[in-house]
Amino acid sequence: MDPNKPILVTGALGKTGSRVISALANRNIKVRAFIRRKDAANQAKALGATEVACGDFSDDKSLQFAIEGCSRIIHICPPMDPRETEISKRITDHCLTSKTERMILYSVLHPLLQDVPHHNNKLAAERHLVNSGQNFTILQPSRYMQHLIPIWNKIIETGVHSMPFSIETKFSLVDLEDLAEAAATIAIDNGHDGATYELAGPEKLSQIDMARILSDLTGKNIQARAKTMKEFKAWAEINEIPAARIETMVAMNRHYDVHGLVGNPNVLSWILGRTPRTFEEFVKREILN
Ligand SMILES: NC(=O)c1ccc[n+]([C@@H]2O[C@H](COP(=O)([O-])OP(=O)(O)OC[C@H]3O[C@@H](n4cnc5c(N)ncnc54)[C@H](OP(=O)(O)O)[C@@H]3O)[C@@H](O)[C@H]2O)c1
């Protein structure tokens, strides 16, 4: 990799992108952040980005301009965007035109799930990339531990851990901090050409398991309760989430209700050179610190 050329990160100011930028910057890598709000340039710089490219995923010219001159790109699409396949296809094609050394596509664990629309969209994006002739690495992260953050105050207030799926199905939750570190390693190091990596955490946890861990850590009695789909929809509407996204979230939660989302931590352990962090370690670091 030419150290004088930056790595482009899209979705740069989101939950994932911001941590990926910091992980790259911590290793003194030049980072170009693709952002859509001009007034957020300083935010990107504060994370460690050395350059900022302003634009929009729907604007090809801004994408082309952002990709030009970068060694590698980490493409992180906004979650559940119905245009995800089309956006990713255009970015892949711009990478080919710009002779980008490698495109790292931030996908999801088990994109083959047919009943979850955004997994389907990511699968189609992966298929286009693999067939395009563009050098690539595909990352398939599991569900983040960080989903605990927005419900934390409610848990403490009510003593109930409540997500809109069964309290018994299991998830290989993964710490976003580990994912950012792994994404940076994969982007910087050679040897990841043409690879697809499943990135999952070390434990299989249900809501019951999470409530037990939280009870032990806080000394409070925390119980698990499945939020009903009706409650979930009412919450989503109050929070003005667009109707199409609510439908996608409902489909995902229905899948989780029956199957959970389970993967294997071996690849992430290999990339990090250590065991990925446990849920307990995450809670101690990011919630109870
Ligand atoms: N959450 C999970 O458990 C999980 C698990 C596996 C994979 N993933 C995947 O991780 C990815 C990132 O999720 P996230 O939660 O980090 O996203 P996020 O926090 O919602 O951030 C999305 C970013 O994309 C930017 N953006 C939105 N629309 C744009 C547009 N039209 N043009 C340019 N930029 C635009 C947003 O800009 P603004 O800052 O201006 O709003 C924001 O910075 C998603 O693809 C998701 O499927 C998530």
The ligand as an SDF file (V2000), in Angstrom:
LIG
                    3D

 48 52  0  0  0  0  0  0  0  0999 V2000
  -25.6940   -2.4120   13.9560 N   0  0  0  0  0  0  0  0  0  0  0  0
  -25.2760   -3.6420   13.7770 C   0  0  0  0  0  0  0  0  0  0  0  0
  -25.4140   -4.5050   14.6790 O   0  0  0  0  0  0  0  0  0  0  0  0
  -24.6280   -4.0290   12.4790 C   0  0  0  0  0  0  0  0  0  0  0  0
  -24.1580   -5.3360   12.3180 C   0  0  0  0  0  0  0  0  0  0  0  0
  -23.5540   -5.6790   11.0990 C   0  0  0  0  0  0  0  0  0  0  0  0
  -23.4510   -4.7550   10.0850 C   0  0  0  0  0  0  0  0  0  0  0  0
  -23.9350   -3.4890   10.2730 N   0  0  0  0  0  0  0  0  0  0  0  0
  -23.8240   -2.5270    9.1680 C   0  0  0  0  0  0  0  0  0  0  0  0
  -23.0070   -1.4320    9.5440 O   0  0  0  0  0  0  0  0  0  0  0  0
  -23.2690   -0.3660    8.6340 C   0  0  0  0  0  0  0  0  0  0  0  0
  -23.1670    0.9760    9.3330 C   0  0  0  0  0  0  0  0  0  0  0  0
  -24.1330    1.0870   10.3280 O   0  0  0  0  0  0  0  0  0  0  0  0
  -24.0460    2.2910   11.3970 P   0  0  0  0  0  0  0  0  0  0  0  0
  -25.0390    1.9580   12.4550 O   0  0  0  0  0  0  0  0  0  0  0  0
  -22.6370    2.5510   11.7660 O   0  0  0  0  0  0  0  0  0  0  0  0
  -24.5910    3.5260   10.5420 O   0  0  0  0  0  0  0  0  0  0  0  0
  -24.9940    4.9730   11.0320 P   0  0  0  0  0  0  0  0  0  0  0  0
  -24.5090    5.2230   12.4180 O   0  0  0  0  0  0  0  0  0  0  0  0
  -26.4560    5.1800   10.7640 O   0  0  0  0  0  0  0  0  0  0  0  0
  -24.1580    5.9010   10.0430 O   0  0  0  0  0  0  0  0  0  0  0  0
  -24.4580    6.0130    8.6870 C   0  0  0  0  0  0  0  0  0  0  0  0
  -23.5860    7.1190    8.1090 C   0  0  0  0  0  0  0  0  0  0  0  0
  -23.8870    7.2170    6.6950 O   0  0  0  0  0  0  0  0  0  0  0  0
  -24.0470    8.5830    6.3710 C   0  0  0  0  0  0  0  0  0  0  0  0
  -25.0220    8.7420    5.2700 N   0  0  0  0  0  0  0  0  0  0  0  0
  -26.3400    8.4640    5.2900 C   0  0  0  0  0  0  0  0  0  0  0  0
  -26.8970    8.7300    4.0970 N   0  0  0  0  0  0  0  0  0  0  0  0
  -25.8970    9.2010    3.3120 C   0  0  0  0  0  0  0  0  0  0  0  0
  -25.8610    9.6610    1.9800 C   0  0  0  0  0  0  0  0  0  0  0  0
  -26.9560    9.6840    1.2100 N   0  0  0  0  0  0  0  0  0  0  0  0
  -24.6720   10.0530    1.4760 N   0  0  0  0  0  0  0  0  0  0  0  0
  -23.5600   10.0540    2.2460 C   0  0  0  0  0  0  0  0  0  0  0  0
  -23.5330    9.6190    3.5310 N   0  0  0  0  0  0  0  0  0  0  0  0
  -24.6990    9.2080    4.0440 C   0  0  0  0  0  0  0  0  0  0  0  0
  -24.5880    9.2410    7.6280 C   0  0  0  0  0  0  0  0  0  0  0  0
  -24.2910   10.6140    7.5440 O   0  0  0  0  0  0  0  0  0  0  0  0
  -24.7530   11.6660    8.6570 P   0  0  0  0  0  0  0  0  0  0  0  0
  -23.7370   11.5150    9.7430 O   0  0  0  0  0  0  0  0  0  0  0  0
  -24.6650   12.9540    7.9520 O   0  0  0  0  0  0  0  0  0  0  0  0
  -26.1340   11.2810    9.0840 O   0  0  0  0  0  0  0  0  0  0  0  0
  -23.8320    8.5000    8.7240 C   0  0  0  0  0  0  0  0  0  0  0  0
  -22.5950    9.1280    9.0030 O   0  0  0  0  0  0  0  0  0  0  0  0
  -24.6250   -0.6640    7.9800 C   0  0  0  0  0  0  0  0  0  0  0  0
  -24.4260   -1.0210    6.6260 O   0  0  0  0  0  0  0  0  0  0  0  0
  -25.1270   -1.8580    8.7720 C   0  0  0  0  0  0  0  0  0  0  0  0
  -25.9520   -2.7110    8.0190 O   0  0  0  0  0  0  0  0  0  0  0  0
  -24.4940   -3.0930   11.4490 C   0  0  0  0  0  0  0  0  0  0  0  0
  1  2  1  0
  2  3  2  0
  2  4  1  0
  4  5  1  0
  4 48  2  0
  5  6  2  0
  6  7  1  0
  7  8  2  0
  8  9  1  0
  8 48  1  0
  9 10  1  0
  9 46  1  0
 10 11  1  0
 11 12  1  0
 11 44  1  0
 12 13  1  0
 13 14  1  0
 14 15  2  0
 14 16  1  0
 14 17  1  0
 17 18  1  0
 18 19  2  0
 18 20  1  0
 18 21  1  0
 21 22  1  0
 22 23  1  0
 23 24  1  0
 23 42  1  0
 24 25  1  0
 25 26  1  0
 25 36  1  0
 26 27  1  0
 26 35  1  0
 27 28  2  0
 28 29  1  0
 29 30  1  0
 29 35  2  0
 30 31  1  0
 30 32  2  0
 32 33  1  0
 33 34  2  0
 34 35  1  0
 36 37  1  0
 36 42  1  0
 37 38  1  0
 38 39  2  0
 38 40  1  0
 38 41  1  0
 42 43  1  0
 44 45  1  0
 44 46  1  0
 46 47  1  0
M  CHG  2   8   1  16  -1
M  END
$$$$
